[in-house]
């Protein structure tokens, strides 16, 4: 049970940090907090998919392109 809590905490921290860096990159313009957060969540999910692909040896160029999108 504790490991699930730690994983969720790491997930939330990763997304929070990523959303913060997205806000920095656009100069902290107001009213974009939600879109920064949602984009960071999508980046997190994409990263997880890529990690699974790397473990399985099934990384594709399309997958790498998707992760590299701004």
C-alpha positions, 0 to 999 in steps of 0.5 A, a space after each residue: 500500500 505504501 508503494 502505491 502512495 509513493 508512486 502516486 506522489 512521484 507521479 504528482 511531483 513529476 507532473 507538477 515539475 513539468 507543468 512549472 517548466 512549461 509555465 516558465 517556457 511561456 513566461 508565466 502568462 496567466 490563464 494557462 495553468 490548466 493546459 500546462 498541467 494537462 500537457 504535463 500529464 500527457 507527457 507523463 503518460 507518453 514517458 511511461 509508454 516509451 519506458 514500457 516500449 524500451 523494456 520490451 524492445 518495441 520503440 518506434 520512430 513514431 513513438 520517439 517523435 511523439 515524445 519529442 513534440 513540443 
